[in-house]
Amino acid sequence: MFGCLTIAATISWPEVYADEGGVSFWLPGQMGSFAATKSDPGWSIPLTYYHYSGDADSGKTFTIGTRVVAGLNSKADLFMLSPTYVLSDPVAGAQASLSLTAVYGSMNTDIKAELTGPGGTRLSRGLNDTSNGFGDLYPMASLKWNRSKHNVMVYSMAGLPVGSYDKDKKANLGTNHWSIDGGLGYTYLNRKTGLELSAVAGVTYNFENTATKYQNGQDSHLDWAASKFLSDQFHLGLVGYVYYQLTGDSGSGAKLGDFKSRVWAIGPQIGYFFKVFDQNWTINLKAYFERDAVNRPEGWNTWLTLSIPFNWGKK
């Protein structure tokens, strides 16, 4: 059963919105079950469909591009492709892997009102914007160590600002700024009882969005998961995350001050491992329901991931 624990939970996923919209570079929930366990060496391609729906009432304001707006209703549908290569030879006694995530999809933003700024911007209502296209690129590298039931991981990832972005749009798939992120992960995996517990924590540093002169603060995040195998292939469990901004936003574009944000979420997950032509495929569905959001929309999101190995002829 556990020989096919690969790919899906250890790949990093791209951000959905620009930071000024109250959403971080790090997409909470991108790490999950088996995050720190070793994978089969060679190539694989995780394919993910991600849906997000969230809103903030008209009493909450956000900076988006060059605008200060009140109230947000945001929806996103993204398709993510993450070619991944796991090295067969150890690095520093660990299993090393490299991946690059690309994203294509659509985002829709409804704004209840655009506020009057110091320059006399006219108050508007019922604003709507939609973007379709490619997002940024997200490379990631990780090292994983295993000792019996205990698995440890270190990782680093970056955001390369190559996606679709326009400072005058209210919905963007690109962030228009560089980001770097790093952290630690741990997985407890008991092969006899079928119990699995995982947690990944990290910190993000965001560079300035030069188009808007806005620099998001440093972020901290924790993704966790727990699951229980009910058969050799099938498991059920819970997932969750906590996001907390450590330092305030800055720059001349940060019209709302430090604008620190936070949120937490919890939800169910279901996973299945199966073979196709002697290759170990995985499929996983998880959902998160957010609570206590501050300075960011609050809503729900789902992830459906199919992980496809490309090691034909290898055993």
Summary of the structure (lengths in Angstrom):
residues: 315
radius of gyration: 19.8
end to end distance: 15.2
largest distance: 67.6
contacts: 1148
relative contact order: 0.21
helix: 3%
strand: 60%
